[in-house]
Amino acid sequence: MAEFFAMGGHGFYVWGSFGVAAVFMIIEAVLVVRQKRTLVQRLGRMVRMNSEVE
């Protein structure tokens, strides 16, 4: 099992790369959710503003 994680001496590079990619994928998902929430709030405000004007 230890040899699997060591990957012939390249384990640090391989697992480090996987770790960095996973971190960026999580950050991307969080940013997309936050952006969607902000967009929905802005659209809601625009709809309320337009309904008040009419």
N, C-alpha and C positions, 0 to 999 in steps of 0.2 A: 504494500500500500504506500509506503514511504517513497518507493521509486516512482510510483505513478505521479505523486505530487512533485517530486524532484524533476521529473521529465528529462532525465539525462543531463542534468546541470542547467537546464533552461527553465526550470520551474518558476523562478522569481519573475522572469520576463513574461512567461505565458500567463501565470496567475495574476500578475500585476496588470497585464493588458486586459484580461477579463474583468478584473476589479474596476479599472478605470472606465471601461465601456459600460459596465453595469451602473456605476455612479452617474455617468452622463445620461444614460437612458432613464434613470429615475428622476434626475433633474428635469429632463425634457418633459416627462409625463406631468410632473408637478407644475411646470410653467404653462403647459397646455391647459390644464384644469383651471389655473388662476386666470389665464387669458380668456377662457370661455366664460368664467364667472363675471369678469369685468365687462365683457362684451354684452352679456345678457342684461346686466345692470344698466349699462348705457342705453341699450335699446329700449328697456323698460322706461327709463326717464324720457327718451325721445317720444315714445308713444303717449305717455302721460302729458307731455308738453303739447303735442299735436292735438290731443283730445280736449285740452283746456282752451286752445285757441279757437276751435270750431264752435 
